[in-house]
């Protein structure tokens, strides 16, 4: 009797998994077709990005010459970041819908006690910087100092005062 109940639960779960996989494939196709358009500088600059946030089109109005090169560069950057943010938000919404759907499925640990759930073991994606390459915030996020040199935090300092290490500690003098 217990085997029949477990078998029925497993069959039901597998059907749900198959539906979830089909839904995921459909969402992936929809996400791959996403685009977003953003405007800047009083709609004189338009930038279109694809589902990955890659610029696929940039358009300027006829009065773009009114902008200085610095203003134009800032407008293109702002529009590209805005459009990429739109795509990212749409993608997050799609992912949340899938997660909500998957949350209705029983967890693996509920079916097989003691078995870890894969979701709990997945690493979290780090935040991606939109700062220019030379910005202080980007350097700090990537573990660099402001002057561009690397800062190592997991270093064991060399102890040159140890008596079992004569000389510089790099190579023995008799070699």
Backbone as a ProteinNet text record, in pm:
[ID]
protein_1_A
[PRIMARY]
XXXXXXXXXXXXXXXXXXXXXXXXXXXXXXXXXXXXXXXXXXXXXXXXXXXXXXXXXXXXXXXXXXXXXXXXXXXXXXXXXXXXXXXXXXXXXXXXXXXXXXXXXXXXXXXXXXXXXXXXXXXXXXXXXXXXXXXXXXXXXXXXXXXXXXXXXXXXXXXXXXXXXXXXXXXXXXX
[TERTIARY]
82.2	0	86.8	190.9	279.6	352.9	392.6	461.8	371.2	242.9	148.4	129.5	124.4	108.4	232.8	351	475.9	487.9	448.1	454.3	360.8	240.8	144.9	198.5	259.2	317.4	429.8	512.6	624.3	573.6	472.2	415.3	357.8	285.8	228.4	338.5	443.3	553.5	622.2	642.9	709	624.6	493.9	407.3	421.7	426.4	445.2	580.4	683.1	817.3	817.2	752.3	746.1	673.3	563.9	492.1	581.9	653.6	742.4	854.1	907.8	1013.6	960.9	840.5	780.2	757.4	710.3	688.2	819.8	924.3	1056	1107.9	1091.4	1136.5	1060.7	932.1	850.4	897.7	923.8	971.6	1107.6	1194.9	1327	1314.5	1222.4	1201.5	1149.3	1054.2	1000.9	1110.3	1191	1296.6	1399.1	1431.9	1531.5	1485	1354.6	1300.3	1282.1	1307	1288	1378.8	1324.9	1403.7	1347.6	1426.3	1379.3	1441.5	1365.3	1411.3	1406.1	1511.8	1514.4	1562.6	1520.8	1551.2	1626.5	1703.5	1775.2	1789.2	1835.2	1857.8	1733.3	1621	1496.8	1452.5	1471.7	1436.2	1517.5	1630.5	1716.6	1804.1	1816.9	1896.3	1803.8	1803.7	1727	1821.9	1815.7	1900	1810.4	1830.2	1756.2	1854.4	1815.1	1898.8	1821.7	1897.7	1835.2	1815.3	1778.3	1748.5	1867.4	1986.7	2107.2	2157	2083.8	2124	2228.2	2251	2348.8	2282.2	2348.9	2294	2285.1	2164	2144.6	2106.8	2073.1	2043.4	2056.3	2113.9	2124.3	2075.1	1982.5	1926.9	1939.2	1964.6	1971.3	1871.5	1814.7	1727.6	1814.6	1754.3	1829.1	1895.9	1839.9	1898.5	2001.4	2062.1	2161.8	2286.1	2312.5	2431.1	2426	2307.6	2295.4	2368.6	2396.7	2464.4	2615.9	2684.6	2831	2868.4	2990.1	3031.3	3015.2	3044.9	3031.4	2884.3	2795.8	2651.9	2598.9	2645.8	2603.8	2648.4	2773.1	2824.3	2743.9	2716.4	2638.8	2497.2	2437.1	2301.1	2296.5	2393	2396.7	2415.2	2506	2529.6	2404.5	2339.8	2218.9	2107	2087.4	1981.5	2011	2136.2	2173.2	2152.1	2190.8	2171.8	2024	1944.9	1801.1	1737.3	1770.8	1713.7	1756	1882.2	1929.6	1857.1	1831.3	1756.4	1614.2	1552.2	1417.2	1414.7	1512	1519.3	1544.6	1631.5	1661	1536.1	1458.7	1335.4	1235.6	1219.5	1127.7	1173.3	1303.5	1358	1334.9	1357.6	1332.9	1187.1	1096.7	954	924.6	982.7	961.4	1018	1135.3	1197.9	1113.7	1059.9	977.6	851.5	793	675.7	711.8	827.9	872.3	897.8	961.4	987.7	857.8	759.8	630.5	566.3	577.8	523	596.7	728.4	808.2	789.1	754.6	733.5	613.9	524.4	408.5	446.3	562	608.1	667.4	653.3	718.2	869.9	939.9	1085.6	1135.4	1254.5	1314.5	1329.8	1362.8	1381	1249.1	1137.1	1006.8	975	1026.7	1001	1101.8	1228.3	1335.3	1397.4	1353.6	1405.3	1557.8	1617.1	1761.9	1834.6	1767.3	1829.6	1830.1	1946.5	1949.6	1878.7	1823.5	1758.1	1861.7	1860.4	1957.9	1948.9	1829	1810.1	1888.1	1892.8	1962.6	2113.4	2164.7	2308.4	2355.9	2263.8	2300.7	2359.4	2471.2	2528.1	2443.3	2449.5	2376.9	2464	2400.4	2472.4	2515.3	2639.9	2683.7	2619	2611.8	2559.4	2658.1	2608.3	2692.3	2697	2816.5	2834.2	2801.7	2742	2718.6	2809.8	2902.8	2996.9	3100.5	3155.1	3260	3382.4	3467	3583.6	3673.9	3685	3776.1	3711.5	3584.9	3514.5	3563.7	3567.3	3610.9	3522.7	3391.6	3301.2	3328.8	3365.5	3397.5	3525.5	3626.1	3754	3732.9	3655.8	3630.5	3552.2	3456.4	3375.1	3457.1	3559.1	3639.1	3763.8	3777.8	3890.9	4018	4007.6	4125.2	4128.8	4247.2	4258.9	4224.6	4211.4	4174.2	4280.1	4409.2	4514.9	4531.7	4446.8	4449.8	4528.8	4600.3	4674.7	4579.5	4609.3	4525	4548	4441.8	4450.4	4416.3	4509.8	4487.2	4451.5	4344.4	4299.7	4324.7	4360.3	4379.6	4527.9	4613.4	4757.9	4814.2	4907.4	4980.4	5114.8	5144.9	5270.5	5391.9	5498.7	5623.5	5691.9	5726.3	5794.1	5943.4	6014.1	6158.1	6241.9	6179.1	6255	6266.6	6213.1	6219.5	6362.6	6414	6553.1	6576.8	6474.4	6494.7	6498.9	6490.7	6492.7	6600.4	6729	6832	6826.3	6884.2	6889.4	6757.5	6729.6	6609.7	6483.2	6498.1	6380.9	6331.5	6390	6345.9	6424.5	6554.3	6638.2	6757.2	6802.6	6918.8	7046	7143.7	7264.4	7351.2	7333.6	7416.1	7369.9	7264.9	7213.1	7286.4
-119.8	0	126.5	129.5	246	264.4	154.3	161.1	222.1	183.1	236.3	387	432.2	575.3	650.4	597.2	660.8	662	553.2	543.9	646	660.5	758.3	900.4	929	1059.9	1087.5	986.9	1002	1027.6	953.6	971.5	1112	1157	1291.8	1397.3	1376.6	1470.9	1475.4	1361.2	1357.1	1428.4	1414.3	1486.1	1637.2	1678.1	1820.4	1869.3	1786.9	1823.6	1841.4	1750.9	1762.5	1889.9	1923.3	2047.6	2167.5	2160.4	2270	2287.6	2177.9	2185	2248	2210.3	2270.1	2419.8	2456.1	2597.2	2673.5	2611.4	2674.2	2694.7	2596.5	2607.9	2719.8	2728.1	2834	2971.9	2983.2	3109.7	3146.8	3048.3	3075.7	3131.2	3075.7	3125.9	3270.3	3296.4	3432.2	3528.9	3487.2	3573.2	3603.3	3505.1	3524.4	3627.5	3647.2	3744	3883.3	3900	4030.7	4137	4257.3	4376.7	4488.6	4591.6	4710.4	4832.5	4940.5	5066.5	5172.7	5251.2	5361.4	5486.6	5599.6	5729.2	5816.3	5910.4	6006.6	6137	6239.4	6371.8	6422.8	6419.2	6469.5	6389.4	6260.1	6164.5	6185.1	6254.9	6269.6	6146.6	6064.5	5941.4	5825	5722.8	5601.4	5483	5393.8	5274.3	5153.1	5052.6	4927.3	4817.8	4735.7	4623.2	4493.5	4384.6	4253.2	4193	4067.4	3999.9	3992	4000.7	3995.4	4135.1	4238.8	4374.9	4429.8	4360.6	4405	4505	4616.8	4719.5	4662.2	4669.4	4619.3	4731.6	4848	4962	5091.1	5192.5	5326.1	5425.5	5513.2	5611.6	5751.2	5849.2	5989	6067.3	6172.5	6261.3	6360.2	6435.1	6528	6640.3	6674.3	6784.1	6736.1	6624.2	6567.7	6655.4	6734.2	6820.3	6927.4	6947.3	7043.7	6995.5	6865.9	6809.8	6813.5	6835.5	6826.8	6679	6647.2	6506.3	6442.1	6516.7	6463.3	6435.4	6526.5	6506.3	6388.4	6377	6266.1	6132.2	6126.2	6002.6	5965.8	6063.7	6038.8	5992.8	6052.1	6015	5871.5	5836.2	5699.1	5599.3	5629.9	5540.9	5527.4	5638.6	5635.9	5557.4	5579.1	5508.1	5358.2	5322.6	5181	5113.7	5181.9	5125.2	5113.3	5211.9	5207.4	5091.4	5076.4	4968.1	4831.3	4818.9	4692.5	4663.7	4767.5	4750	4703.4	4755.3	4711.7	4562.9	4519.6	4378	4291.9	4340.4	4264.8	4250.9	4358.1	4351.6	4254	4259.9	4167	4022.6	4000.7	3865.9	3819.4	3907.5	3870.7	3834.5	3909.6	3879.1	3740.2	3709.6	3577.5	3467.1	3491.4	3392.6	3374.3	3483.8	3473.9	3392.2	3409.4	3329	3180.4	3147.6	3008	2957.2	3039.9	2999.3	2976.4	3063.5	3046.4	2915	2885.2	2760	2640	2648.9	2539.3	2524.1	2633	2626.6	2538.6	2520.1	2433.5	2286.2	2256.3	2117.7	2077.2	1950.6	1906.8	1909.7	1944.3	1946.6	1803.2	1782.2	1649.6	1592.7	1677.9	1632.3	1588.1	1633.2	1589.9	1448	1411.1	1277.2	1177.6	1219.1	1133.9	1207	1174.6	1244.5	1237.1	1351.5	1357.7	1396.9	1392.2	1428.8	1581.2	1642.8	1789.7	1839.1	1957.9	2019.9	2096.8	2076.5	2139.8	2291.6	2345	2491	2552.4	2481.8	2535.1	2538.7	2461.2	2453.7	2549.5	2612.2	2699.2	2830.7	2876.4	3005.3	3120.7	3231.2	3351.6	3430	3486	3566.5	3697.6	3740.7	3869.1	3984.5	4097	4218.5	4264.6	4306.2	4351.7	4503.3	4559.1	4703.8	4768	4885.3	4965.4	5087.4	5092.3	5204.8	5193	5305.9	5301.8	5226.8	5175.8	5098.2	5168.7	5300.6	5373.1	5417.1	5385.9	5432	5361.4	5436.1	5380.4	5263.7	5273.9	5167.4	5036.7	5042.7	4921.2	4859.9	4941.7	4889.8	4818.8	4876.7	4815.3	4685.7	4683.4	4563.7	4448.3	4478.4	4373.3	4339.7	4397.6	4365.5	4440.3	4550.3	4629.9	4753.9	4807.3	4935.2	5044.1	5164.9	5276.4	5301.4	5275.4	5301.3	5187.5	5085.8	4978.2	4855.6	4861.8	4743.5	4649.2	4521.3	4422	4423.4	4401.3	4387.7	4243.7	4171.9	4033	4025.8	3955.7	3948.1	3810.9	3711.9	3576.9	3538.2	3630.1	3612.9	3580.8	3487.1	3458.1	3528.5	3623.4	3698	3607.9	3637.3	3563	3604.3	3505.1	3532.3	3515.1	3625.6	3620.2	3603.7	3603.9	3591	3446.5	3354	3213.3	3162.7	3097.6	3050.4	2935.8	2861.8	2750.9	2796.8	2927.3	2984.3	3091.4	3054.2	3158	3226.5	3341.6	3415.5	3483.5	3502.8	3576.5	3493.1	3362.2	3275.5	3237.9	3293	3263	3143.6	3146	3034.7	3021.3	2902.5	2882.4	2921.2	2972.7	3024.1	2914	2788.6	2680.7	2626.4	2681.3	2626	2680
0	0	0	86.9	94.1	-37.8	-100.2	-228.9	-335.3	-335	-434.2	-416.9	-290.8	-264.6	-311	-276.2	-317.6	-469.5	-532.9	-679.1	-743.7	-687.7	-740.7	-722.6	-606.4	-582.6	-681.7	-704.9	-796.4	-938.2	-980.4	-1114.7	-1129.1	-1026.7	-1029.6	-1034.1	-955.3	-953.9	-1090.2	-1153.3	-1283.5	-1389.8	-1382.6	-1476.1	-1455.7	-1329.3	-1298	-1347.2	-1331.8	-1378	-1529.4	-1600.9	-1747.2	-1789.4	-1721.4	-1751.1	-1722.9	-1612.7	-1575.1	-1677.2	-1727	-1828.3	-1956.4	-1997.5	-2116.7	-2096.8	-1978.7	-1947.5	-1948.1	-1895.2	-1892.7	-2034.7	-2120.1	-2259.5	-2331.3	-2305	-2366.4	-2316.9	-2188.2	-2132.1	-2187.5	-2205.7	-2262.2	-2403.3	-2482.2	-2618	-2614.6	-2525.4	-2512	-2468.4	-2371.4	-2320.1	-2428.5	-2510.8	-2617.2	-2720.1	-2732	-2828.6	-2769.6	-2639.8	-2577	-2637.2	-2647.4	-2678.8	-2592.8	-2575.8	-2504.2	-2569.4	-2569.8	-2626.1	-2516.6	-2508.5	-2412	-2482.8	-2428.4	-2488.4	-2388.7	-2441.2	-2357.2	-2434.1	-2363.7	-2422.4	-2493.6	-2422.8	-2481.7	-2601.9	-2596.8	-2703.1	-2831.3	-2821.3	-2938.6	-2959	-2854	-2860	-2824.6	-2909.2	-2881.8	-2893.3	-2795.2	-2796.1	-2777.4	-2861.1	-2852.2	-2813.9	-2715.3	-2674	-2691.6	-2702.7	-2713.5	-2574.7	-2568.3	-2442.2	-2348.7	-2401.2	-2318.1	-2279.7	-2322.3	-2290.8	-2385.2	-2496.9	-2596.1	-2690.3	-2713	-2802	-2943.3	-3000	-3136.8	-3233.6	-3179	-3265.1	-3184.3	-3247.7	-3187.6	-3291.1	-3250.7	-3343.4	-3283.4	-3371.2	-3331.2	-3414.2	-3355.3	-3432.6	-3509.6	-3598.4	-3684.1	-3604.4	-3488.5	-3410.7	-3307.9	-3331.5	-3239.7	-3230.1	-3332.6	-3334	-3224.7	-3164.1	-3054.8	-2929.3	-2922.2	-2805.4	-2822.3	-2713.1	-2716.8	-2721.3	-2762	-2760.6	-2622.6	-2517.2	-2380.9	-2348.4	-2387.2	-2363.2	-2444.3	-2568	-2653.9	-2593.8	-2551.1	-2491.3	-2366.8	-2282.6	-2161.1	-2194.2	-2298.7	-2338	-2391.4	-2474.3	-2528	-2414.2	-2321.8	-2207.8	-2123.1	-2092	-2009.5	-2076.8	-2206.1	-2277.5	-2283.6	-2307.9	-2313.9	-2178.3	-2071.5	-1937.5	-1903.1	-1940.9	-1915	-1991.2	-2118.1	-2198.3	-2143.3	-2105.3	-2047.3	-1916.4	-1837.9	-1713.3	-1738.7	-1844.8	-1880.8	-1913.8	-1993.4	-2030.9	-1906.8	-1821	-1698.8	-1611.9	-1596.3	-1516.5	-1578.2	-1711.2	-1777.6	-1756.6	-1766	-1747	-1604	-1507.4	-1366.7	-1343.4	-1405.7	-1392.3	-1448.3	-1562.7	-1623.2	-1534.1	-1478.7	-1390.8	-1264.9	-1212.2	-1091.5	-1118.2	-1235.6	-1271.4	-1272	-1328.8	-1329.7	-1188.2	-1106.7	-967.2	-891	-912.8	-846.1	-888.5	-1017	-1069.5	-1009.2	-1001.7	-947	-796.9	-729.1	-583.9	-549.4	-644.1	-620.8	-626.6	-685.8	-691.3	-557.8	-520.6	-396.3	-413.4	-306.9	-309.9	-305.6	-360	-362.6	-222.4	-126.5	11.5	75.2	20.6	71.6	26	-90	-143.5	-89.4	-87.4	-35.3	83.3	205.4	323.7	331.7	367.1	381.2	254.2	139.3	12.6	0.8	-27.3	-35.7	-162.2	-151.3	-266.8	-346.7	-476.8	-565.6	-556.7	-546.4	-539.7	-424.7	-311.8	-195.3	-214.8	-308.4	-330.7	-439.8	-510.4	-621.7	-570.7	-628.4	-586.8	-640.1	-571.9	-614.2	-711.7	-813.9	-911.8	-847.3	-872.9	-817.7	-893.7	-829.1	-890.8	-998.8	-1112.8	-1223.5	-1222.6	-1228.6	-1224.4	-1358.6	-1353.2	-1475.1	-1476.1	-1381.1	-1373.1	-1484.2	-1530.3	-1632.2	-1579.6	-1668.1	-1624.7	-1525.2	-1532.3	-1443.7	-1312.3	-1290.5	-1170.5	-1045	-935.9	-807.6	-765.6	-786.2	-742	-815.8	-943.5	-1018.5	-965.9	-939.4	-888.5	-756.3	-667.9	-536.9	-553.1	-643.5	-662.6	-717.1	-796.1	-857.3	-776.6	-657.2	-571	-603.9	-675.5	-708.8	-622.4	-605.3	-537	-637.8	-589.3	-677	-783.4	-752	-849.9	-951	-943.8	-1043.7	-1002.4	-890.6	-846.8	-774.7	-779.6	-714.9	-564.2	-488.8	-344	-310.7	-252.3	-216	-68.5	-36.5	102	163.8	85.2	137.9	136	177.1	170.2	308.1	310.9	433.7	420.8	509.9	496.4	520.3	449.5	461.8	590.6	671	798	776.9	755.3	727.2	852.3	969.2	1093.7	1140.7	1064.8	1106.2	1094.5	1200	1198.1	1100.1	1063.1	969.4	824.8	802.4	667.6	657.9	647.7	636	499.1	492.5	365	335.8	209.8	169.6	180.4	190.1	195	56.9	-46.3	-181.4	-236.1	-221.8	-268.6	-175.6	-159.6	-73.4	-148.3	-74.8	-136.6	-199.7	-156.7	-210	-344.4	-400.7	-527.7	-644.7
[MASK]
+++++++++++++++++++++++++++++++++++++++++++++++++++++++++++++++++++++++++++++++++++++++++++++++++++++++++++++++++++++++++++++++++++++++++++++++++++++++++++++++++++++++++++++++

